[in-house]
Amino acid sequence: MTQLNFSKDVQGFNAYAPMLSDLMYSAAIASGDDQEITVPSTNENWIAVFSYQPGSDIWVSVNDTASAPAGATFAETTSFLLPAQLKVKAGDTISCLNNNATDQDVGIALYAIP
């Protein structure tokens, strides 16, 4: 389990440059399909870091099935387009929906935090 630790750069500022996680997931998600992972219970708190294939249209939700926008006007949703990272807890389910016309590669790296 790779812990997320912030280091200081040469000027003394926090630098977000984590080590490669030892807990990573990947999927080639088919058009219109959603895939999910369950956050492990080996640690209570985690940071999920996402990577997407260029041009992706991936909607992500935690503890709900990800869904595409319902229409042309703003409406409440539990899904977010292409988040870079999210704080999640043990047992949470991360759902990723491919709203693109072609298969899309998605990666999720999990980092344990205290």
Residue pairs with C-beta under 8 A, 6 or more apart in sequence:
1 22
1 23
1 42
1 43
1 112
2 18
2 19
2 20
2 21
2 22
2 23
2 111
2 112
3 111
3 112
3 113
3 114
4 18
4 47
4 111
4 112
4 113
5 18
6 14
6 15
6 16
7 14
7 15
7 17
8 14
8 15
9 15
18 49
18 111
20 109
21 49
21 109
21 110
21 111
23 40
23 109
23 110
23 111
24 107
24 108
24 109
24 110
25 37
25 107
25 108
25 109
25 110
26 105
26 106
26 107
26 108
27 35
27 96
27 105
27 106
28 103
28 104
28 105
29 35
29 58
29 96
29 97
29 98
29 103
29 104
29 105
29 106
30 98
30 103
31 98
31 100
31 101
31 102
31 103
31 104
32 98
32 99
33 97
33 98
34 65
34 66
34 95
34 96
34 97
34 98
35 95
35 96
35 106
36 65
36 93
36 94
36 95
36 96
37 93
37 94
37 108
38 91
38 92
38 93
38 94
39 46
39 48
39 88
39 89
39 90
39 91
39 92
39 93
39 94
39 110
40 90
40 110
41 90
41 91
42 90
42 112
43 90
43 112
43 113
44 89
44 90
45 87
45 88
45 89
45 90
45 112
45 113
45 114
46 87
46 88
46 89
46 90
46 110
46 111
46 112
46 113
47 85
47 86
47 87
47 88
47 110
47 111
47 113
48 85
48 86
48 87
48 88
48 94
48 108
48 109
48 110
49 84
49 85
49 108
49 109
49 110
49 111
50 58
50 60
50 82
50 83
50 84
50 85
50 86
50 106
50 107
50 108
51 106
51 107
51 108
51 109
52 58
52 82
52 104
52 105
52 106
52 107
53 104
53 105
53 106
55 100
56 82
56 98
56 100
56 104
56 105
56 106
57 81
57 98
57 99
57 100
57 104
58 81
58 82
58 96
58 97
58 98
58 99
58 100
58 104
58 106
59 66
59 67
59 68
59 79
59 80
59 81
59 96
59 97
59 99
60 66
60 79
60 80
60 81
60 82
60 83
60 86
60 94
60 95
60 96
60 97
61 67
61 78
61 79
61 80
61 94
61 95
61 97
62 78
62 86
62 88
62 92
62 93
62 94
62 95
63 92
63 93
64 78
64 79
64 95
65 95
65 97
66 78
66 79
66 95
66 96
66 97
67 77
67 78
67 79
67 97
68 79
68 97
68 99
69 75
69 77
70 77
79 97
86 94
87 113
88 94
88 110
94 108
96 106
96 108
98 104
98 106
